[in-house]
Amino acid sequence: MNRRSAGVLGELTQATRLTIWPIISQIADAYAGPRTALIAEAAHVVPPIGAQGLNMSLADLTTLVDLSRGDPGSEASLAAYARRRRPEAWARLMGIDALNRTSMAGARPLRDLRAAAIGTLYASGPVRRLLMRAGLGAV
Ligand SMILES: Cc1cc2nc3c(=O)[nH]c(=O)nc-3n(C[C@H](O)[C@H](O)[C@H](O)COP(=O)(O)OP(=O)(O)OC[C@H]3O[C@@H](n4cnc5c(N)ncnc54)[C@H](O)[C@@H]3O)c2cc1C
């Protein structure tokens, strides 16, 4: 990791024990209940391949705050939060899940196809920037 990060953050050292993480996609059936909002990984789990989990978690929080009408735990606030966030998280989860599945494909033609598709997307500046903005939650 030190070699690959080229020291941009200084010398990296191990802070916690190494663990194995299941690479799964999950989304809660309901994002809200009586005076309860599910946020972050309690609401959605995505493979780290898209580097989206934390972004999605922060978007949950800002949406909950932005849409809360005085009382964030009120039925109206929680319903507005669930209506806004769950479909957005679901769409993102589906995209990341598809990307993850293609990255796990073992067959050579599939891997070549994936590399060609990613290469095509990357080669187009406007598409690349659009995807980056989507990843940051800016579109
Ligand atoms: C390998 C990996 C790479 C990732 N890379 C990225 C990335 O590049 N970009 C990105 O945006 N996101 C990434 N994520 C996702 C991101 O880490 C999570 O989406 C985010 O941390 C979720 O926040 P959270 O608060 O829901 O959960 P967590 O950050 O997991 O926090 C939950 C906390 O609750 C504590 N806890 C658990 N049980 C109990 C209990 N019973 N009592 C008290 N405390 C408890 C835990 O110790 C932990 O501190 C990655 C995740 C993984 C696993």
PDBQT file of the ligand as one rigid body, heavy atoms in Angstrom, charges set to zero:
ROOT
HETATM    1  C1  LIG A 201     -13.396  -2.470   2.415  1.00  0.00    +0.000 C 
HETATM    2  C2  LIG A 201     -14.311  -1.263   2.322  1.00  0.00    +0.000 A 
HETATM    3  C3  LIG A 201     -13.943  -0.199   1.515  1.00  0.00    +0.000 A 
HETATM    4  C4  LIG A 201     -14.774   0.932   1.413  1.00  0.00    +0.000 A 
HETATM    5  N1  LIG A 201     -14.395   1.953   0.595  1.00  0.00    +0.000 NA
HETATM    6  C5  LIG A 201     -15.203   3.031   0.475  1.00  0.00    +0.000 A 
HETATM    7  C6  LIG A 201     -14.797   4.124  -0.379  1.00  0.00    +0.000 A 
HETATM    8  O1  LIG A 201     -13.734   4.124  -1.003  1.00  0.00    +0.000 OA
HETATM    9  N2  LIG A 201     -15.659   5.195  -0.481  1.00  0.00    +0.000 N 
HETATM   10  C7  LIG A 201     -16.845   5.231   0.188  1.00  0.00    +0.000 A 
HETATM   11  O2  LIG A 201     -17.592   6.206   0.033  1.00  0.00    +0.000 OA
HETATM   12  N3  LIG A 201     -17.224   4.232   1.017  1.00  0.00    +0.000 NA
HETATM   13  C8  LIG A 201     -16.431   3.128   1.169  1.00  0.00    +0.000 A 
HETATM   14  N4  LIG A 201     -16.802   2.100   2.003  1.00  0.00    +0.000 N 
HETATM   15  C9  LIG A 201     -18.107   2.168   2.683  1.00  0.00    +0.000 C 
HETATM   16  C10 LIG A 201     -18.084   2.997   3.964  1.00  0.00    +0.000 C 
HETATM   17  O3  LIG A 201     -17.011   2.560   4.789  1.00  0.00    +0.000 OA
HETATM   18  C11 LIG A 201     -19.422   2.763   4.681  1.00  0.00    +0.000 C 
HETATM   19  O4  LIG A 201     -20.479   3.035   3.783  1.00  0.00    +0.000 OA
HETATM   20  C12 LIG A 201     -19.595   3.677   5.880  1.00  0.00    +0.000 C 
HETATM   21  O5  LIG A 201     -18.522   3.486   6.771  1.00  0.00    +0.000 OA
HETATM   22  C13 LIG A 201     -20.924   3.345   6.550  1.00  0.00    +0.000 C 
HETATM   23  O6  LIG A 201     -21.050   4.097   7.739  1.00  0.00    +0.000 OA
HETATM   24  P1  LIG A 201     -21.865   3.556   8.948  1.00  0.00    +0.000 P 
HETATM   25  O7  LIG A 201     -21.786   4.616   9.987  1.00  0.00    +0.000 OA
HETATM   26  O8  LIG A 201     -23.182   3.073   8.504  1.00  0.00    +0.000 OA
HETATM   27  O9  LIG A 201     -21.112   2.223   9.430  1.00  0.00    +0.000 OA
HETATM   28  P2  LIG A 201     -19.659   2.048  10.076  1.00  0.00    +0.000 P 
HETATM   29  O10 LIG A 201     -18.692   3.067   9.548  1.00  0.00    +0.000 OA
HETATM   30  O11 LIG A 201     -19.339   0.596   9.893  1.00  0.00    +0.000 OA
HETATM   31  O12 LIG A 201     -19.893   2.379  11.599  1.00  0.00    +0.000 OA
HETATM   32  C14 LIG A 201     -20.618   1.510  12.452  1.00  0.00    +0.000 C 
HETATM   33  C15 LIG A 201     -19.978   1.630  13.815  1.00  0.00    +0.000 C 
HETATM   34  O13 LIG A 201     -20.828   0.975  14.762  1.00  0.00    +0.000 OA
HETATM   35  C16 LIG A 201     -20.003   0.236  15.626  1.00  0.00    +0.000 C 
HETATM   36  N5  LIG A 201     -20.833  -0.842  16.174  1.00  0.00    +0.000 N 
HETATM   37  C17 LIG A 201     -21.249  -1.974  15.574  1.00  0.00    +0.000 A 
HETATM   38  N6  LIG A 201     -22.004  -2.702  16.394  1.00  0.00    +0.000 NA
HETATM   39  C18 LIG A 201     -22.081  -2.012  17.544  1.00  0.00    +0.000 A 
HETATM   40  C19 LIG A 201     -22.730  -2.252  18.783  1.00  0.00    +0.000 A 
HETATM   41  N7  LIG A 201     -23.470  -3.349  18.988  1.00  0.00    +0.000 N 
HETATM   42  N8  LIG A 201     -22.592  -1.333  19.749  1.00  0.00    +0.000 NA
HETATM   43  C20 LIG A 201     -21.863  -0.199  19.551  1.00  0.00    +0.000 A 
HETATM   44  N9  LIG A 201     -21.228   0.096  18.408  1.00  0.00    +0.000 NA
HETATM   45  C21 LIG A 201     -21.333  -0.819  17.420  1.00  0.00    +0.000 A 
HETATM   46  C22 LIG A 201     -18.860  -0.264  14.767  1.00  0.00    +0.000 C 
HETATM   47  O14 LIG A 201     -17.738  -0.590  15.556  1.00  0.00    +0.000 OA
HETATM   48  C23 LIG A 201     -18.600   0.970  13.895  1.00  0.00    +0.000 C 
HETATM   49  O15 LIG A 201     -17.691   1.862  14.475  1.00  0.00    +0.000 OA
HETATM   50  C24 LIG A 201     -15.990   0.973   2.126  1.00  0.00    +0.000 A 
HETATM   51  C25 LIG A 201     -16.339  -0.111   2.963  1.00  0.00    +0.000 A 
HETATM   52  C26 LIG A 201     -15.520  -1.210   3.051  1.00  0.00    +0.000 A 
HETATM   53  C27 LIG A 201     -15.903  -2.348   3.963  1.00  0.00    +0.000 C 
ENDROOT
TORSDOF 0
